[in-house]
Amino acid sequence: MRQKIVAGNWKMNKNLDEAKKLIKQLKKEIKGNVNEDTRVIIAPSFVNLHYAAKKTKKSNIEVAAQNMHQSKSGAFTGEVSADMLTNIGVNIVILGHSERREYFAETDELLAKKVDTALGQGLEVIFCFGELLEDRKSGNHFKIVENQIKKALFHLEKSNYANIVLAYEPVWAIGTGETATPEQAQEIHAFVRELFAKEYGNEVADAISILYGGSVKPANAKEIFSKPDVDGGLIGGAALKAEDFKAIIKSI
């Protein structure tokens, strides 16, 4: 049975004081409101990760990093390694987010290296992929998604996928207020699952969780999550409000 997951990506929001307040609210709101088979993950900024990992240790909230460097260590000013994350109790990392691809020129080839490093250092990976608006309008979205996944992930062994979660995020629906229809989300999720079935077999395809990310809100979460190949969400803005995040979690 695939895991149901709701992950909140805080992006570059919340200083430490604000993070303390939100984590306290989340622990209170989520306690007793989450099904046992649903995982709840938050991804604060780097400076708040240590605090978040410490304060959620005995709760049902897990903590992820928003990024990491592909090298184990070295002269990479401003970067963070996988070992630095695991050492403070962070065992999950988001890789390939569209904002990293767009603003920091992260390529599929670079992401393949990051994935290898993360898995090699014992981290679970939430791997993001998705098309631009022009790709969607031109009907090229399936090919874009296929290439992103194949180039970054299809060199891996079957066993690696026990530690990988996928997240489909149509770039045109991130922070724009636009949302893919539940049918559009299901279409891509089913397409991706079929890619994995062809490459690795049904066992891997049926077991891997695929999240939807793109302006998920309490008002639309239930309908999106009801689709058979949508296993949860990677939430942006709504994850910054405890009440909204709780409502989305309950929708699953």
Buried (B, 14 or more C-beta within 10 A) or exposed (E): EBEBBBBBBBBEBBEEEBBBEBBEBBBEBBEEBBEEEBBBBBBBBBEBBBBBBEBBEEEBBBBBBBBBBBBEEEEEEEBBBBBBBBEBBBBBBBBBBBBBBEEEEBEBEBBBBBBBBBBEBEBBBBBBBBBBBEBBEEEBBBEBBBEBBEBBBEEBEEEBBEBBBBBBBBBBBBEEEEBBEBEBBBBBBBBBBEBBBEBBEEEBBEBBBBBBBBBBBBEBBBBBBEBEBBBBBBBBBBBBBBEBBBBBBBBB
